[in-house]
Amino acid sequence: DRPLVDWDLILVMEPLTIAGALIGAFLNKLLPEGLLVVMLVLLLSFTAYNTLKKAFKMYGVESRAMRELESELTKIVHKEEEEDDEEAGDSLLDNQ
């Protein structure tokens, strides 16, 4: 039922996108190339740092969940093995 394009979001984001492009073009003409490179490297470093920080946090959460799932599965497998061993023992006693 939901439309593919969120027009409300576009109405909010598009003016900001155009303003950012205009300011960026203006600064590109105004500032020296070396300063632009330094600013872009700083922006990329900041973005990469935040992305890695979030990735490590997600990895920790997912690893904990996997360990818990593995421990639950291990308990289930051991319980089934014990039940199978008991059934095998009972069937051996019945056969004698």
N, C-alpha and C positions, 0 to 999 in steps of 0.2 A: 504494500500500500504506500510505502514511503517513496517519495520521488528520488531519482538518482542524483539530482543536483540540489544542494541546500542553498536556496536563493538568499535566505537571511544571512547565512555565513558569508556569502559572496558580497552582499551589501556592506558588511562590516569590514571584510578583508581587502577588497579591491582598492578603495581609496588609500589605505595604508601601503599597499603594494606599489601603487603608482607614485605616492609621495616618496617612498624609499628609493625607487628607481630614479626619480628626479634628483633627490639629494645625492645619491651615489654618483650620478653623471656629473653633477656640479662639483663634487669633491674630487672626482677623477681629473677634471680640468684644472682645478685650483691647487691641489696638493702635489708635491713632488712624488715621483714614482717610488723612491726608496721608502718614504713614509707610508705610502699605500701598501707596499709589500709587507712592511712591519705590522701594520694594522690588520691586514688579512691573515698573516701568520698567527697573530694574537687571537683573532676571532676563531680561526681553525683550531688552535690549541685549546681554547676554552670549550669549544663544542666537543672536541674529541675527549677531553677530560671528563666532561659531564656524561657523555655517552658511555665511556669505559666504566665510570663509577656506577652507573645504572646497570650496565651489563654484569659487573661483578656482584651487585646486589641480587639481581635476578638469578644468576648462577648459584649463589648461596641458597636462595629460597628453593630453587628447583632441585638442588642436590639434597637438601634436607628432606624434601618430599619424596624423592626417589629412595633415599635410605629408609624412610618410614614404610614406604610401599614394599621394598625388598624384605624388611623385617616381618611385615605382616604376611607376605607370601611365603617366607621361610617357615613361619609358625604354622601356616595352613598345610604346607608340604609335610612338615614333621608330624603333624597331627594325623594326616592321611596315612603316612608310613606306619605310624604306631597302630592305627586301626587295621591296616593291611596285615601287619605282623600278628596282631591278636587274632584276626580271622584265620590266618594261615595256621597259627598254633591250635586254634579250636578245631579246625578241620582235620589236622593231624591226629588230635586226641580222639575225635569222632571215628576216624578210620581205624584206629587200633582197637 
